[in-house]
């Protein structure tokens, strides 16, 4: 219990110090969640307009890990708002339950390519980032098919 209390105090102190030092509309790294289909997301800027993003999806049917390289561009008139486009790939492992739900698809390994297009907004004065994107993908190993349902709303804590 003491360790939990101490960890909470240290994390709160760090976030307060960081928020005071970086209260603008830019960020270097952010971690959070993406709603639909539900993922943990980490985004890190390599410079002012290029970023890499990692996504980890977990469900009862298996898991998928996705890596994306993104180019970000400012939208004039709104501080902290950018649009982005990028590409990457994914690896997933799916169970026999997946095959039973979708009989035209094989169970097991899935490897493919991904695209992404979206909006990214860093809230000024608050260590939060919101994003909304569409992430179409195509599986090339395991089962071949286009999937247009990935993407969604991302909410991240910025560092």
LINCORMO-V691100 format. One record per residue. SS is DSSP state (~ for helix, > for strand, _ for the rest). BURIAL is 1 if it has 9 or more other C-alpha atoms within 8 Angstrom, else 0. Layout:
ss={SS SS}
burial={BURIAL BURIAL}
//
This chain:
ss={_ ~ ~ ~ ~ ~ ~ ~ ~ ~ ~ ~ ~ ~ ~ ~ ~ ~ ~ ~ ~ _ _ _ _ _ _ _ > > > > > > > _ _ _ > > > > > > > _ _ _ _ > > > > > > > > > > _ _ > > > > > > > > > > > > > _ _ _ _ _ _ > > > > > > > > > > > > > > _ ~ ~ ~ ~ ~ ~ _ _ _ _ _ _ > > > > > > > > > > > > > > > _ _ _ _ _ > > > > > > > _ _ > > > > > _ _ _ > > > _ _ _ > > > > > > > > _}
burial={0 0 0 0 0 0 0 0 0 0 0 0 0 0 0 0 0 1 1 0 0 1 1 0 1 0 1 1 1 1 1 1 1 1 1 1 1 1 1 1 1 1 1 1 1 1 0 0 1 1 1 1 1 1 1 1 1 1 0 0 1 1 1 1 1 1 1 1 1 1 1 1 0 0 1 0 0 0 0 1 1 1 1 1 1 1 1 1 1 1 1 1 1 1 1 1 1 1 1 0 0 0 0 0 0 0 1 1 1 1 1 1 1 1 1 1 1 1 1 1 1 1 1 1 1 0 1 1 1 1 1 1 1 1 1 1 1 1 1 1 1 1 1 0 0 0 1 0 0 1 1 1 1 1 1 1 1 1 1}
//
